[in-house]
Amino acid sequence: MHELSLTQNIVAIVAEAAKGRRVTRVTLEIGKLSGVMADAVAFCFDIVAQGTALEGASLEIIEIDGLARCEACGLEFEAETLFDPCPCGSVRSTRLRGEELIVKSVEMMEAA
């Protein structure tokens, strides 16, 4: 489960950015085509955050739908998986959205 190591990295990055301030909320964007299971990240978050500036912080995950553009006909279409064909039947496409893994925002307490 690579989500555990991803969550550890996210917590480390946010804790470093917090510079000692207590983090109260973290918002992530996770694309449905990223290969990252949002539920697994959410499951790991509280455990990984223990003993850090993120302990007790809430986690919001925004899942981003996949979007691709067909290289044959130019149509932009929703992609549920990395290998979805265009409605025209072509399998040649460029992914436009859905592979994200972004720390969108961090809310923290003001420094004392």
MARBA-3410 file (N, C-alpha, C, O; in Angstrom, 1 decimal):
112
0.9,-1.2,0.0,0.0,0.0,0.0,0.9,1.2,0.0,1.4,1.6,1.0 ~ 1.1,1.8,-1.2,1.9,3.0,-1.3,1.2,4.3,-0.7,1.9,5.3,-0.5 ~ 0.0,4.2,-0.4,-0.7,5.3,0.2,-0.2,5.7,1.6,-0.2,6.9,2.0 ~ 0.3,4.7,2.3,0.9,5.0,3.6,2.2,5.9,3.4,2.3,6.9,4.1 ~ 3.0,5.5,2.5,4.2,6.4,2.3,3.9,7.7,1.7,4.5,8.7,2.1
2.9,7.8,0.9,2.4,9.1,0.3,1.9,9.9,1.4,2.2,11.1,1.5 ~ 1.1,9.3,2.3,0.5,10.1,3.5,1.7,10.6,4.4,1.6,11.7,4.9 ~ 2.6,9.8,4.6,3.8,10.2,5.4,4.5,11.4,4.8,4.9,12.3,5.5 ~ 4.7,11.3,3.5,5.3,12.5,2.8,4.5,13.7,2.9,5.0,14.8,3.1 ~ 3.2,13.6,2.7,2.3,14.7,2.8,2.3,15.4,4.2,2.5,16.6,4.3
2.3,14.5,5.2,2.4,15.1,6.6,3.7,15.7,6.8,3.7,16.8,7.4 ~ 4.8,15.2,6.3,6.1,15.8,6.5,6.2,17.1,5.8,6.7,18.1,6.3 ~ 5.7,17.2,4.6,5.7,18.5,3.8,4.9,19.5,4.5,5.4,20.7,4.6 ~ 3.7,19.2,4.9,2.8,20.2,5.6,3.4,20.6,6.9,3.4,21.8,7.3 ~ 4.0,19.6,7.7,4.6,20.0,9.0,5.7,20.9,8.8,5.9,21.8,9.6
6.5,20.7,7.8,7.7,21.6,7.5,7.2,23.0,7.1,7.8,24.0,7.6 ~ 6.2,23.0,6.3,5.6,24.3,5.9,5.0,25.1,7.1,5.0,26.3,7.1 ~ 4.5,24.3,8.1,3.8,24.9,9.2,4.8,25.6,10.2,4.4,26.5,10.9 ~ 6.0,25.3,10.1,7.1,25.9,10.9,6.7,26.0,12.4,6.8,27.1,13.0 ~ 6.3,24.9,12.9,5.9,24.9,14.3,4.5,25.2,14.7,4.1,25.0,15.8
3.8,25.8,13.8,2.4,26.1,14.1,1.5,24.9,14.0,1.8,23.9,13.3 ~ 0.4,24.9,14.8,-0.5,23.8,14.8,-1.4,23.8,13.6,-2.0,24.9,13.3 ~ -1.4,22.7,12.8,-2.3,22.6,11.6,-3.6,22.1,12.0,-3.8,21.2,12.8 ~ -4.7,22.8,11.5,-6.1,22.4,11.9,-6.8,21.8,10.8,-7.8,21.0,11.0 ~ -6.4,22.0,9.5,-7.1,21.4,8.4,-6.1,21.3,7.2,-5.3,22.2,6.9
-6.3,20.2,6.5,-5.5,20.0,5.2,-6.5,19.6,4.2,-7.3,18.7,4.4 ~ -6.4,20.2,3.0,-7.2,19.9,1.9,-6.3,19.3,0.7,-5.4,20.0,0.3 ~ -6.7,18.1,0.3,-5.9,17.5,-0.8,-6.8,17.4,-2.0,-8.1,17.2,-1.9 ~ -6.3,17.4,-3.2,-6.9,17.1,-4.4,-6.3,15.8,-4.9,-5.1,15.7,-5.1 ~ -7.1,14.8,-5.1,-6.6,13.5,-5.6,-7.4,13.1,-6.8,-8.6,12.9,-6.8
-6.7,13.0,-7.9,-7.3,12.6,-9.2,-7.7,11.1,-9.2,-6.9,10.3,-8.7 ~ -8.8,10.8,-9.8,-9.3,9.4,-9.9,-8.4,8.6,-10.8,-8.5,7.3,-10.8 ~ -7.6,9.2,-11.6,-6.7,8.5,-12.5,-5.2,8.4,-11.9,-4.3,8.0,-12.6 ~ -5.0,8.9,-10.7,-3.7,9.0,-10.1,-3.1,7.7,-9.6,-1.9,7.6,-9.4 ~ -4.0,6.7,-9.4,-3.5,5.5,-8.9,-3.5,5.5,-7.3,-3.0,4.6,-6.7
-4.0,6.6,-6.7,-4.0,6.8,-5.3,-5.4,6.6,-4.8,-6.3,7.2,-5.3 ~ -5.5,5.7,-3.8,-6.8,5.5,-3.2,-7.1,6.5,-2.1,-6.5,6.5,-1.1 ~ -8.0,7.4,-2.4,-8.3,8.5,-1.5,-8.8,7.9,-0.1,-8.4,8.5,0.9 ~ -9.5,6.8,-0.1,-10.0,6.2,1.2,-8.8,5.8,2.0,-8.8,5.9,3.2 ~ -7.8,5.2,1.4,-6.6,4.7,2.1,-5.8,5.9,2.7,-5.3,5.8,3.8
-5.7,7.0,1.9,-5.0,8.2,2.4,-5.7,8.7,3.7,-5.1,9.0,4.7 ~ -7.0,8.8,3.6,-7.8,9.2,4.7,-7.7,8.3,5.9,-7.6,8.8,7.1 ~ -7.6,7.0,5.7,-7.4,6.0,6.8,-6.1,6.2,7.4,-6.0,6.1,8.7 ~ -5.0,6.5,6.7,-3.7,6.6,7.2,-3.4,7.9,7.9,-2.6,8.0,8.7 ~ -4.1,9.0,7.5,-3.8,10.3,7.9,-3.7,10.5,9.4,-2.7,11.0,9.9
-4.7,10.1,10.1,-4.7,10.3,11.6,-3.6,9.6,12.3,-3.0,10.1,13.2 ~ -3.3,8.4,11.8,-2.2,7.6,12.4,-0.9,8.3,12.1,-0.1,8.4,13.0 ~ -0.6,8.7,10.9,0.6,9.3,10.5,0.8,10.6,11.1,1.9,11.0,11.4 ~ -0.3,11.4,11.4,-0.2,12.7,11.9,0.1,12.7,13.4,0.5,13.8,13.9 ~ 0.0,11.6,14.1,0.2,11.6,15.5,1.6,12.0,15.9,2.6,11.6,15.2
1.7,12.9,16.9,3.0,13.4,17.3,3.6,14.5,16.4,4.7,14.9,16.6 ~ 2.8,15.0,15.4,3.3,16.1,14.6,2.4,17.3,14.7,1.4,17.3,15.5 ~ 2.7,18.4,14.0,1.9,19.6,14.0,0.5,19.4,13.5,-0.3,20.2,13.6 ~ 0.3,18.2,12.8,-1.0,17.9,12.2,-1.9,17.1,13.0,-3.0,16.8,12.6 ~ -1.4,16.7,14.2,-2.2,15.8,15.1,-3.5,16.5,15.4,-3.5,17.6,15.9
-4.6,15.8,15.1,-5.9,16.4,15.4,-6.5,17.2,14.2,-7.7,17.6,14.3 ~ -5.7,17.4,13.2,-6.2,18.2,12.0,-7.2,17.4,11.3,-7.2,16.2,11.2 ~ -8.2,18.1,10.7,-9.1,17.5,9.8,-8.5,17.4,8.4,-7.7,18.2,8.0 ~ -9.0,16.4,7.7,-8.5,16.1,6.3,-9.7,16.2,5.4,-10.7,15.5,5.6 ~ -9.6,17.0,4.3,-10.6,17.1,3.3,-10.0,16.6,2.0,-8.9,17.1,1.6
-10.6,15.6,1.3,-10.1,15.1,0.1,-11.1,15.4,-1.0,-12.3,15.1,-0.9 ~ -10.7,16.2,-2.0,-11.5,16.5,-3.2,-11.0,15.5,-4.3,-9.9,15.6,-4.7 ~ -11.9,14.7,-4.8,-11.6,13.8,-5.8,-11.9,14.5,-7.2,-12.9,15.0,-7.4 ~ -10.9,14.4,-8.1,-10.9,15.0,-9.4,-11.2,14.0,-10.4,-10.5,13.0,-10.6 ~ -12.3,14.2,-11.2,-12.7,13.2,-12.2,-11.7,13.3,-13.4,-11.0,14.3,-13.6
-11.6,12.2,-14.1,-10.7,12.1,-15.2,-11.3,12.7,-16.4,-12.5,12.6,-16.7 ~ -10.4,13.4,-17.2,-10.8,14.0,-18.4,-9.7,13.8,-19.4,-8.5,14.0,-19.1 ~ -10.0,13.4,-20.7,-9.1,13.1,-21.7,-9.5,13.8,-23.0,-10.7,14.0,-23.2 ~ -8.6,14.0,-23.9,-8.9,14.5,-25.2,-8.4,13.4,-26.3,-7.2,13.0,-26.2 ~ -9.3,13.0,-27.1,-9.0,12.1,-28.2,-8.1,12.6,-29.2,-8.3,13.8,-29.7
-7.0,11.9,-29.5,-6.0,12.4,-30.5,-6.6,12.1,-31.9,-6.1,12.7,-32.9 ~ -7.6,11.3,-32.1,-8.1,11.0,-33.4,-9.2,12.1,-33.8,-9.1,12.6,-34.9 ~ -10.1,12.3,-32.9,-11.3,13.2,-33.3,-11.3,14.5,-32.5,-12.0,15.4,-32.9 ~ -10.4,14.7,-31.5,-10.4,15.9,-30.7,-11.4,16.1,-29.6,-11.4,17.1,-28.9 ~ -12.3,15.1,-29.4,-13.3,15.2,-28.4,-12.7,15.1,-27.0,-11.8,14.3,-26.8
-13.2,15.9,-26.1,-12.8,15.8,-24.7,-13.9,14.9,-24.1,-15.1,15.2,-24.2 ~ -13.5,13.9,-23.3,-14.4,13.0,-22.7,-14.0,12.6,-21.3,-12.8,12.6,-21.0 ~ -15.0,12.2,-20.5,-14.7,11.7,-19.1,-14.0,10.4,-19.2,-14.5,9.5,-19.9 ~ -13.0,10.2,-18.4,-12.3,8.9,-18.4,-12.4,8.4,-17.0,-11.9,9.0,-16.0 ~ -12.9,7.2,-16.9,-13.0,6.5,-15.6,-11.7,5.8,-15.2,-11.4,5.6,-14.0
-11.0,5.3,-16.3,-9.7,4.6,-16.0,-8.7,5.2,-17.0,-9.0,6.0,-17.9 ~ -7.5,4.8,-16.8,-6.4,5.3,-17.7,-6.5,4.8,-19.2,-6.0,5.3,-20.1 ~ -7.3,3.7,-19.3,-7.4,3.1,-20.7,-8.8,3.2,-21.3,-9.0,2.5,-22.3 ~ -9.6,4.1,-20.9,-10.9,4.3,-21.5,-10.8,4.8,-22.9,-10.0,5.7,-23.2 ~ -11.5,4.1,-23.9,-11.4,4.7,-25.2,-12.4,5.8,-25.4,-13.3,6.0,-24.6
-12.1,6.6,-26.4,-13.0,7.7,-26.8,-14.3,7.1,-27.3,-14.3,6.0,-27.8 ~ -15.4,7.8,-27.2,-16.7,7.3,-27.8,-16.5,7.0,-29.3,-17.3,6.2,-29.8 ~ -15.5,7.6,-30.0,-15.3,7.3,-31.4,-14.7,6.0,-31.6,-14.6,5.5,-32.7 ~ -14.1,5.4,-30.5,-13.5,4.1,-30.6,-12.0,4.1,-30.5,-11.3,3.1,-30.3 ~ -11.4,5.3,-30.6,-9.9,5.4,-30.6,-9.4,5.2,-29.2,-10.1,5.7,-28.2
-8.3,4.6,-29.0,-7.7,4.5,-27.7,-6.5,5.5,-27.5,-5.8,5.4,-26.5 ~ -6.3,6.3,-28.5,-5.2,7.3,-28.4,-5.8,8.6,-27.9,-6.6,9.2,-28.5 ~ -5.3,8.9,-26.6,-5.9,10.1,-26.0,-4.8,10.7,-25.1,-3.8,10.0,-24.7 ~ -5.0,11.9,-24.8,-4.1,12.7,-23.8,-5.0,13.0,-22.6,-6.0,13.5,-22.7 ~ -4.4,12.6,-21.4,-5.1,12.9,-20.2,-5.0,14.4,-19.9,-3.9,14.9,-19.8
-6.1,15.0,-19.6,-6.1,16.5,-19.3,-6.3,16.7,-17.8,-5.8,17.7,-17.3 ~ -6.9,15.8,-17.1,-7.2,16.0,-15.7,-7.5,14.6,-15.1,-7.9,13.7,-15.7 ~ -7.1,14.5,-13.8,-7.4,13.3,-13.1,-6.2,12.6,-12.5,-6.4,11.6,-11.8 ~ -5.0,13.1,-12.8,-3.8,12.4,-12.3,-3.2,13.2,-11.1,-2.1,12.9,-10.7 ~ -3.9,14.2,-10.6,-3.4,15.1,-9.6,-3.2,14.4,-8.2,-4.0,13.5,-7.9
-2.3,14.9,-7.5,-2.1,14.7,-6.1,-1.5,15.9,-5.5,-0.3,16.1,-5.6 ~ -2.4,16.8,-5.0,-2.0,18.2,-4.7,-2.5,18.5,-3.3,-3.6,18.2,-2.9 ~ -1.5,19.1,-2.5,-1.9,19.7,-1.3,-2.5,21.1,-1.6,-1.8,22.0,-1.9 ~ -3.9,21.2,-1.6,-4.6,22.3,-2.1,-4.5,23.5,-1.1,-4.3,24.6,-1.5 ~ -4.7,23.2,0.2,-4.7,24.2,1.2,-4.3,23.6,2.5,-4.6,22.5,2.8
-3.8,24.5,3.4,-3.5,24.1,4.8,-4.0,25.3,5.7,-3.6,26.4,5.4 ~ -4.7,24.9,6.7,-5.1,25.9,7.7,-4.4,25.6,9.0,-4.3,24.5,9.4 ~ -3.9,26.7,9.6,-3.1,26.5,10.8,-3.4,27.7,11.8,-3.9,28.7,11.4 ~ -3.0,27.4,13.0,-3.1,28.4,14.1,-2.0,29.5,13.9,-1.0,29.2,13.4 ~ -2.3,30.7,14.3,-1.3,31.7,14.3,-0.2,31.4,15.3,-0.5,30.7,16.3
1.0,31.8,15.0,2.1,31.5,16.0,1.9,32.3,17.3,1.4,33.4,17.3 ~ 2.2,31.6,18.4,2.0,32.3,19.7,3.0,33.4,19.9,3.0,34.0,21.0
END
